[in-house]
Amino acid sequence: DLAIASRYINGEKSNRKFSRKLTSKTYNLVLHFFLHMPITDAFAGAKSWNKKIKENIWPDVKDQKWFFDTELIYHTVKHKYRIKEVGATYNDLRDDSKLNLLTDGLQMCALLIKMIINK
């Protein structure tokens, strides 16, 4: 029902800065531990879904920025739809990022805590 790219399965490679890789892996562990999300990479970017997800899950996704990935996966799991991770090699070709690890990270943590409390 939902297919997502993963940089962390099947020996796939990810050419990223250590701080970004550590942050990503830590966030994915938190998702797995607290929300029981059966995925290894919430933020790889590439996602594909069918009509059931479009009609039944997307209306529950409220965030318009970085947290939408978490909401999409969370609601897909919550409603017992299927998720398939597909291996993807990722090469970070730029030195800058639109994601600010401090400000965006704090905002995502606040949204994640709210989601954990309300689950």
Disulfide bonds with the S-S distance in Angstrom:
none
